[in-house]
């Protein structure tokens, strides 16, 4: 790899080793490697010119099929396996092949690095029918293998904690998250604040999973408890804010005035209680979940920790309706962020599209392991 970088004029060999050449392409390569290392992705697999050629074409398509990919079947399988394993692709069906590659900053940077076009059309395809089919399959498989299902939840837990906190700027990598939470080893050179965020968020997530499994409805006190567990290293934990706040980097994102928070939260929870009392279709559940997510995030009831709490209570709502959602795959994080607190205007319809892909990805992963 280092020899190739010298050949590409990104490194130069000196008597003391290798030295980075400061170029735009070197900066892009640094970003690629940084994102891969943080998320446990083998960047050597993605920095394959033939794979990149495939990506450049495939990202322009609504879906990839065996027919439109125009690749040898074994090569196509190899590429889709790499992308799927790393949360960069939704495998809609294997036979016949239907897949959707997720557009995100990592893949866009790879295209830029190889001098490929980066114009990727926005896609809001609905996957309600596919989700319904996978839910039927999931319910049958879960009944037959409850023990494996519980292990799957544990495995998703680490990934979700890492992904959710990385959206909030926590620098701890996926592998470091595993070491902290599974191996109980604290890697060197990590800040106490960042470590506390990881440990505390796990406590909050575990409580949410228990509550949703037991079908306990959300209440204001439940939400405050989740926030308190997640933010217990700070004195704002579990407390409704009394000051005005704004989203850093997005002044267009409106948040509720402090004086109106309790009223708006009460109204939202009243709508939630009316919703959960009645039997709903899949479409109705997902439409309400999107509304609930964005409404809570715009109320922004806490000084900090709003978005990570929003994801917890949205997952609670969906899981209490027997829709298994335990993580947002790496490839959909950028899109999710862009449709939520990164959006200049409220994007419920686009978030609905994102949520469908997230749910279908979760179902595919779960059913694959349960079968």
FENSULKA-V987341 format. One record per residue. N is the residue number from 0. OMEGA is omega as a letter, one per 30 degrees, with the letter a starting at -180 (NA if undefined). NEAR is the number of other C-alpha atoms within 12 Angstrom. D_CENTER is the distance of its C-alpha to the mean C-alpha in Angstrom with 2 decimals. Layout:
BEGIN
n: [N | N]
omega: [OMEGA | OMEGA]
near: [NEAR | NEAR]
d_center: [D_CENTER | D_CENTER]
END
This chain:
BEGIN
n: [0 | 1 | 2 | 3 | 4 | 5 | 6 | 7 | 8 | 9 | 10 | 11 | 12 | 13 | 14 | 15 | 16 | 17 | 18 | 19 | 20 | 21 | 22 | 23 | 24 | 25 | 26 | 27 | 28 | 29 | 30 | 31 | 32 | 33 | 34 | 35 | 36 | 37 | 38 | 39 | 40 | 41 | 42 | 43 | 44 | 45 | 46 | 47 | 48 | 49 | 50 | 51 | 52 | 53 | 54 | 55 | 56 | 57 | 58 | 59 | 60 | 61 | 62 | 63 | 64 | 65 | 66 | 67 | 68 | 69 | 70 | 71 | 72 | 73 | 74 | 75 | 76 | 77 | 78 | 79 | 80 | 81 | 82 | 83 | 84 | 85 | 86 | 87 | 88 | 89 | 90 | 91 | 92 | 93 | 94 | 95 | 96 | 97 | 98 | 99 | 100 | 101 | 102 | 103 | 104 | 105 | 106 | 107 | 108 | 109 | 110 | 111 | 112 | 113 | 114 | 115 | 116 | 117 | 118 | 119 | 120 | 121 | 122 | 123 | 124 | 125 | 126 | 127 | 128 | 129 | 130 | 131 | 132 | 133 | 134 | 135 | 136 | 137 | 138 | 139 | 140 | 141 | 142 | 143 | 144 | 145 | 146 | 147 | 148 | 149 | 150 | 151 | 152 | 153 | 154 | 155 | 156 | 157 | 158 | 159 | 160 | 161 | 162 | 163 | 164 | 165 | 166 | 167 | 168 | 169 | 170 | 171 | 172 | 173 | 174 | 175 | 176 | 177 | 178 | 179 | 180 | 181 | 182 | 183 | 184 | 185 | 186 | 187 | 188 | 189 | 190 | 191 | 192 | 193 | 194 | 195 | 196 | 197 | 198 | 199 | 200 | 201 | 202 | 203 | 204 | 205 | 206 | 207 | 208 | 209 | 210 | 211 | 212 | 213 | 214 | 215 | 216 | 217 | 218 | 219 | 220 | 221 | 222 | 223 | 224 | 225 | 226 | 227 | 228 | 229 | 230 | 231 | 232 | 233 | 234 | 235 | 236 | 237 | 238 | 239 | 240 | 241 | 242 | 243 | 244 | 245 | 246 | 247 | 248 | 249 | 250 | 251 | 252 | 253 | 254 | 255 | 256 | 257 | 258 | 259 | 260 | 261 | 262 | 263 | 264 | 265 | 266 | 267 | 268 | 269 | 270 | 271 | 272 | 273 | 274 | 275 | 276 | 277 | 278 | 279 | 280 | 281 | 282 | 283 | 284 | 285 | 286 | 287 | 288 | 289 | 290 | 291 | 292 | 293 | 294 | 295 | 296 | 297 | 298 | 299 | 300 | 301 | 302 | 303 | 304 | 305 | 306 | 307 | 308 | 309 | 310 | 311 | 312 | 313 | 314 | 315 | 316 | 317 | 318 | 319 | 320 | 321 | 322 | 323 | 324 | 325 | 326 | 327 | 328 | 329 | 330 | 331 | 332 | 333 | 334 | 335 | 336 | 337 | 338 | 339 | 340 | 341 | 342 | 343 | 344 | 345 | 346 | 347 | 348 | 349 | 350 | 351 | 352 | 353 | 354 | 355 | 356 | 357 | 358 | 359 | 360 | 361 | 362 | 363 | 364 | 365 | 366 | 367 | 368 | 369 | 370]
omega: [a | l | l | l | l | l | l | l | l | l | l | a | l | l | a | a | a | l | a | l | a | l | l | a | l | l | l | l | l | l | l | a | l | a | a | a | a | a | l | a | l | a | l | l | a | a | l | a | a | l | l | l | l | l | a | l | a | a | l | a | l | l | l | l | l | a | a | l | l | l | l | a | l | l | l | l | l | a | a | l | l | a | a | a | a | l | a | a | l | l | a | l | l | a | f | a | l | a | l | l | l | l | l | a | l | a | l | l | l | l | l | a | a | l | a | l | a | l | a | a | l | a | l | l | l | l | a | a | l | l | l | a | a | l | l | l | a | a | l | a | a | l | a | a | a | a | l | l | l | l | l | l | l | a | l | a | a | a | a | l | l | a | a | a | l | l | a | l | l | a | a | a | l | l | l | l | l | a | a | a | a | a | a | l | l | l | a | l | l | l | l | a | a | l | l | l | a | a | a | a | l | l | a | l | l | l | l | a | l | a | a | l | a | l | l | a | l | l | l | a | l | a | l | l | l | a | a | l | a | a | a | l | a | a | l | a | l | a | l | a | l | l | l | a | l | l | l | l | l | a | a | a | a | l | a | l | a | a | a | a | a | l | a | l | l | l | l | a | l | l | l | a | l | a | a | a | a | l | a | l | l | a | a | l | a | l | a | l | l | l | a | l | a | l | l | a | l | l | l | a | a | l | l | l | a | a | l | l | l | a | l | a | l | l | l | a | a | a | l | l | l | l | a | l | a | a | l | a | a | a | a | a | a | l | l | a | a | a | a | a | l | a | l | l | a | a | a | a | l | l | l | l | l | a | l | l | l | a | a | l | l | a | l | l | a | a | l | a | a | a | NA]
near: [15 | 17 | 14 | 15 | 22 | 19 | 13 | 19 | 21 | 26 | 25 | 21 | 18 | 11 | 7 | 7 | 12 | 17 | 17 | 22 | 21 | 15 | 15 | 17 | 24 | 26 | 20 | 25 | 34 | 25 | 23 | 32 | 26 | 22 | 31 | 31 | 22 | 27 | 34 | 25 | 28 | 20 | 27 | 22 | 24 | 36 | 31 | 21 | 19 | 19 | 31 | 30 | 27 | 32 | 43 | 29 | 26 | 38 | 34 | 26 | 25 | 24 | 28 | 33 | 26 | 23 | 16 | 21 | 31 | 16 | 23 | 14 | 18 | 13 | 17 | 29 | 25 | 19 | 34 | 38 | 23 | 27 | 35 | 29 | 26 | 34 | 37 | 39 | 38 | 42 | 36 | 35 | 24 | 21 | 11 | 13 | 21 | 26 | 36 | 37 | 43 | 44 | 39 | 31 | 28 | 39 | 45 | 33 | 34 | 39 | 35 | 27 | 33 | 27 | 17 | 22 | 22 | 25 | 19 | 23 | 18 | 18 | 24 | 23 | 22 | 25 | 27 | 26 | 17 | 25 | 32 | 23 | 20 | 29 | 28 | 20 | 21 | 31 | 23 | 17 | 23 | 28 | 17 | 15 | 19 | 19 | 15 | 20 | 28 | 22 | 17 | 27 | 31 | 24 | 23 | 31 | 35 | 37 | 37 | 36 | 45 | 43 | 39 | 43 | 38 | 29 | 29 | 27 | 20 | 28 | 29 | 42 | 32 | 33 | 26 | 32 | 40 | 30 | 21 | 29 | 30 | 20 | 13 | 14 | 16 | 23 | 20 | 12 | 12 | 20 | 15 | 19 | 19 | 29 | 34 | 26 | 39 | 47 | 35 | 33 | 40 | 38 | 27 | 36 | 43 | 27 | 28 | 39 | 32 | 21 | 26 | 29 | 23 | 16 | 19 | 22 | 30 | 36 | 23 | 28 | 17 | 24 | 39 | 31 | 29 | 39 | 42 | 32 | 34 | 41 | 35 | 27 | 23 | 20 | 17 | 23 | 29 | 29 | 30 | 34 | 27 | 18 | 20 | 21 | 26 | 26 | 28 | 15 | 11 | 18 | 15 | 17 | 27 | 26 | 32 | 29 | 24 | 24 | 17 | 21 | 30 | 23 | 18 | 25 | 32 | 21 | 20 | 28 | 27 | 19 | 22 | 30 | 20 | 15 | 26 | 26 | 14 | 13 | 13 | 18 | 19 | 25 | 23 | 20 | 30 | 37 | 28 | 32 | 40 | 35 | 30 | 39 | 40 | 39 | 36 | 40 | 42 | 37 | 37 | 38 | 41 | 41 | 31 | 32 | 42 | 43 | 35 | 43 | 42 | 37 | 42 | 49 | 44 | 41 | 38 | 41 | 41 | 41 | 33 | 27 | 31 | 28 | 35 | 40 | 41 | 44 | 41 | 44 | 42 | 43 | 36 | 38 | 35 | 29 | 33 | 39 | 34 | 25 | 29 | 40 | 39 | 30 | 26 | 18 | 20 | 26 | 27 | 28 | 25 | 28 | 38 | 36 | 28 | 38 | 46 | 39 | 42 | 43 | 39 | 40 | 42 | 40 | 42 | 37 | 34 | 35 | 29 | 22 | 22 | 25 | 20]
d_center: [29.71 | 31.63 | 34.62 | 32.58 | 31.23 | 34.87 | 35.84 | 33.19 | 34.69 | 31.54 | 33.30 | 36.97 | 38.81 | 41.10 | 43.46 | 40.89 | 38.01 | 35.43 | 34.75 | 32.01 | 33.45 | 32.09 | 31.13 | 28.41 | 27.38 | 27.32 | 24.95 | 22.56 | 22.92 | 22.25 | 18.89 | 18.03 | 19.21 | 17.57 | 13.99 | 14.96 | 16.63 | 13.92 | 11.46 | 14.40 | 14.95 | 18.63 | 19.34 | 22.75 | 21.43 | 19.66 | 22.68 | 24.87 | 26.87 | 27.18 | 23.47 | 22.97 | 25.74 | 23.99 | 20.69 | 22.78 | 24.26 | 21.43 | 19.07 | 21.96 | 22.02 | 20.46 | 20.28 | 21.76 | 24.71 | 27.35 | 29.73 | 27.99 | 26.43 | 30.01 | 29.39 | 31.11 | 29.40 | 28.96 | 27.46 | 25.07 | 24.02 | 23.60 | 21.33 | 19.12 | 18.95 | 17.84 | 15.02 | 13.96 | 14.22 | 11.86 | 9.00 | 10.66 | 12.60 | 12.98 | 16.33 | 17.92 | 21.23 | 23.08 | 26.60 | 26.95 | 24.00 | 21.46 | 18.19 | 15.80 | 14.47 | 11.41 | 12.76 | 11.22 | 13.24 | 13.83 | 15.40 | 17.21 | 18.65 | 19.82 | 21.59 | 23.16 | 24.31 | 26.09 | 27.51 | 25.81 | 25.15 | 21.80 | 22.42 | 19.68 | 20.37 | 17.97 | 17.40 | 17.20 | 18.33 | 18.50 | 17.70 | 19.43 | 22.09 | 19.93 | 17.90 | 21.34 | 22.65 | 19.87 | 20.25 | 23.97 | 23.45 | 21.02 | 23.59 | 26.34 | 24.65 | 23.48 | 27.09 | 28.37 | 26.15 | 25.00 | 25.19 | 22.79 | 20.34 | 20.46 | 19.89 | 16.75 | 15.39 | 16.45 | 14.72 | 11.27 | 12.07 | 12.16 | 8.88 | 7.13 | 9.71 | 9.18 | 5.56 | 6.64 | 9.93 | 9.34 | 8.39 | 11.80 | 13.59 | 14.08 | 15.43 | 15.43 | 14.29 | 12.74 | 16.39 | 17.69 | 15.39 | 16.89 | 20.30 | 20.14 | 18.98 | 20.47 | 23.37 | 24.17 | 24.92 | 24.26 | 23.97 | 26.44 | 25.91 | 22.93 | 23.44 | 24.17 | 22.07 | 18.86 | 19.89 | 20.69 | 17.28 | 15.79 | 18.71 | 18.82 | 15.24 | 15.90 | 19.02 | 17.42 | 14.83 | 17.80 | 19.89 | 17.49 | 17.27 | 21.06 | 21.69 | 19.74 | 21.45 | 24.74 | 24.09 | 24.81 | 24.19 | 22.49 | 25.11 | 25.33 | 26.31 | 23.38 | 20.95 | 23.14 | 23.10 | 19.30 | 19.41 | 22.46 | 21.01 | 17.90 | 20.19 | 23.44 | 24.11 | 24.87 | 27.70 | 25.62 | 23.89 | 24.28 | 26.38 | 26.27 | 26.77 | 30.22 | 29.51 | 27.97 | 24.61 | 22.76 | 19.42 | 20.02 | 20.04 | 19.96 | 23.32 | 22.95 | 20.44 | 22.89 | 22.94 | 25.53 | 28.74 | 29.16 | 32.24 | 30.46 | 27.40 | 29.07 | 30.47 | 27.24 | 25.37 | 28.31 | 28.18 | 24.49 | 25.09 | 28.21 | 26.35 | 23.86 | 26.91 | 28.59 | 25.60 | 25.17 | 28.94 | 29.09 | 28.02 | 25.49 | 24.48 | 20.97 | 21.03 | 22.31 | 19.67 | 16.75 | 18.75 | 19.43 | 15.92 | 14.96 | 18.22 | 17.78 | 14.40 | 15.87 | 19.26 | 18.32 | 16.36 | 19.46 | 21.79 | 20.09 | 22.41 | 21.90 | 22.78 | 19.50 | 16.44 | 16.01 | 12.34 | 11.36 | 14.14 | 13.12 | 9.90 | 12.34 | 15.01 | 13.15 | 12.02 | 15.69 | 17.07 | 15.49 | 16.39 | 19.80 | 20.28 | 19.68 | 16.41 | 14.42 | 10.74 | 9.57 | 5.95 | 2.70 | 4.35 | 5.20 | 7.18 | 5.47 | 4.13 | 7.93 | 8.85 | 7.09 | 8.79 | 11.81 | 12.31 | 12.21 | 13.84 | 14.24 | 16.28 | 20.07 | 20.73 | 19.02 | 17.00 | 16.88 | 17.71 | 15.06 | 12.35 | 14.09 | 13.68 | 9.91 | 9.93 | 12.43 | 10.58 | 7.68 | 10.77 | 12.84 | 10.66 | 10.68 | 14.35 | 15.29 | 14.08 | 15.84 | 18.90 | 19.29 | 19.80 | 21.90 | 24.33]
END
